[in-house]
Amino acid sequence: MVAFAKLISYLERFFSTIKRILTVVVLVGCLITLSFFTPLFSTIVLFILDCYRLPESAVSVNPATAIVVLGGGLTNNQQNEIVINQFTESRLIKASQVYQQTGLPIIVSGKEAPWMAKWLQKKGIMWIVAEKNSFNTCQNAKYTAEMVNVKQVILVTDAYHMNRSRRQFAMNGVATIPSIAPLPKANDWQHFDQNLQHSRRALYELLAFARDLVKPQYECQPTNK
């Protein structure tokens, strides 16, 4: 009877502990979910991404010789024509501003490259190189490094994507100067949909960054230069 009573007492403590743990997990999960609709989640994720130190080869010590702008996706307009989406357009706007300041050639990288080049040409920018074979960030870096003999570039992408992109370019022998393009909608405590856009972008980059560290994509091994 004593042993049985001890067993019952042990089980009660065990299930009580499990209950407390589950309660904490549920509360934390609820807080994280709620933070998705505020600027908190994306701000914390961006801080985490920026805290991870870049390799020394990522930092450009010489003047840039080109501007590299990474594609952010395509969409369809009302006429069902393929066009750049708002993320790509925001990056192109930033790249065109950098071009006006520096006069450097622009390398557009990604499957969106043909549409990106047309957008820039409509703005009167003709010094463009199109790398149109890449479908992800590591391919952006690898194929750009293989296609164009550049060692230092100004890299244009959004803040959440920047650290991972710079790391991939460094692996392929290209140092970068970051030039951050804003997302189409800013974080705003009063607009849940805008915060959610940032949170989704931040979560995607956090998971992609973790994947790159643990198990890099097989086609994205560093280029020997």
N, C-alpha and C positions, 0 to 999 in steps of 0.2 A: 504493500500500500504506500509506503514511503517513497519507493522508487517511482511508482505510478504518479504520485503527487508531484514529485520533482519533474517528471516528464511533462505533466500538464502545465506546470509553472514555466518550464523552459519553452514550450510551444506558445504559451501566452505571450512571453517576452519576445519570442521570435516574430510572431505575427504582429505584435505591437510595433516592433521596429520596422517591419516591412510596411506597415500602414503609414508610419511617419515618413519613411523614404518616399513612398508613392505620393503622399500629400505634398512633399517638397517638390518632387518631380512635376506634379500637376501644376503647382503654383508657378514654378519656374517656366514651364511650358506656356502657361497662360500669359505670363509677363513678356516672354519672348514674342509670342503671337501678337500681343497688343503693341509691342514696340515696333512691329512691322509697319504699323500705320502712323508712326511718328518718325522724326529724324534720328531717334536714338540708335536704332539697329544699324542703319547704314553708316552712321558716324563712328560707332564702335568698331564695325568691321573694317572701315577704311583705316582707322588707327592701328588695328592689328596688322593689316596688310603693309602699311607704311613702316611698321616697327621691324619687319623682317629685313635684315640688312642685305643690300645688293652686293654682288661681287665687285671688286675694285675695277675690273675691266668694263663695268657698265657705265662708269663715270667718264665723261668726255673731258679730256685735258686740252684738246685742241679745238679750234673753231669748226663748227659743223660745215659740211660740204653739200648737204641736201636736207630736205624736209621729207619725212616719211609719215604718211597719214594712213591709219589702219581702218579698213571698212567696218561698219557696224551693222550691216544687214541691208536687205532689199525688201520692198513691199510692192503692192499693186495700187495704182491710182483708180479713180472712178471710171476710167475708160479701160480698166483691166490691163494697163500697160505696166511693165516692170520699171520701177523707179527706186531711187535710194530712199531708205527710211529716215526718220527724224534723227536717229542716232548718228548715222553716217553724215547727214547734212550738217549737224552740229560740228562734227570733226572737220568737215571741209570748210566751214565758215572760219574755224580757228586756223586751219592751215593757210587759207587765203590771207588772213590777217598777218600771219608770220611771213608769208611770201612778200607782202607789201613792205614789211620791215627789213627783210634780208635779201630779197631777190634771188634766193636759192631755188634750184629745181625741186619739183615736188614728185615724189615717188608715191603712187597710190597702190596699196597692197590689199589683195583679197579678191574674192570672186566678184565683188562689186566694182572692181577697178575700171571696166569700160564705162560704166555709168558715172563713176566719180570723175573720170577724165572729162567726160562731156559736160558735167556740171562746172568744172573749173574753166573749161574752154569758153563756156557762156559768160564767165566772169572776166574773160580777157586774158586768162593765164594759159600759156601755150607750152611752157617749159615743163613737160610732164613725162614721166616714165611710168608705164603701167605693168605691175606684176599681178597677173590675174589667175594664177594657178593655185594659190593658197586658200585653204578652207578653215584654218584655225590659226591661233596666235603663233604657235611654234613654227608653222609653215610660213606665216608672214615673215618671220625673222630669217628662217633658213633660205627661202627662195629669194628674198630681197638681197641677202648677202651673196648668194650665188649669181644673181642676175646683174647686180651693179657693184662696182668696185668702190664701196664707201666704207670708211672706218669710223666716222663721227657724223651723227645725224641729229636733227631736231625731231623728236618723236611726238606725234599728235595722236592722242586717244583720250578716253575719259579717265577720271581719277581712280576709279575702282580697277580699271584694266592696266593702269600705268606700271605698277611695280612688276607684275607678271610679264608684261611685254618687254620691259627693259631687261629683265633677267634672261629672256629668250634671245634677245638681240645680242646681249653680252656673250652668251654661249656660242654665238656664231661670229664672234669677232668684231661686233659693231658696238661702239660706245654711243650713248644717247644723252641728249639734253631734253628733259621733259617739257612738253607744252600741253597743258591740260585743257581739253574741250569740255564745257559743261554739258550735263544732260539737258535734254530739251525742256524739262520742267525742274524747277528748283525744289529743294526740301522746304517744306512749309508746314508749321504746326496746324494750320487751319485747313489744309487740303490733304485728306487721307490718300487720295489716288496718286498724288505726286510723291508722297512719302513711300507708298507701296512700290512705285516704279524704281525708286532708289534702293529700296530694301531687296527687291528681286535681283537687281543688278549686282548689289553687294554680295548677296548669298551665292549667286552663280560664280562670281569671281573668287570667293572664299573657297568654295568646293573645287574649282578648277586649279587654284593655287595649291591646295592640299594634294590634289592628284599629281600635279607636276613635280611636287617634292617627293612623294611616295613612289609613284609609278609613272614616269614620263611616257608620253605617247611614242611608240616605237619609231615612227617616221621622222621624229624631230631630234635626232642625235646631232650634236654639234658638228658644224662643217669644219674640216681641217683646212687651215689657211696658212 
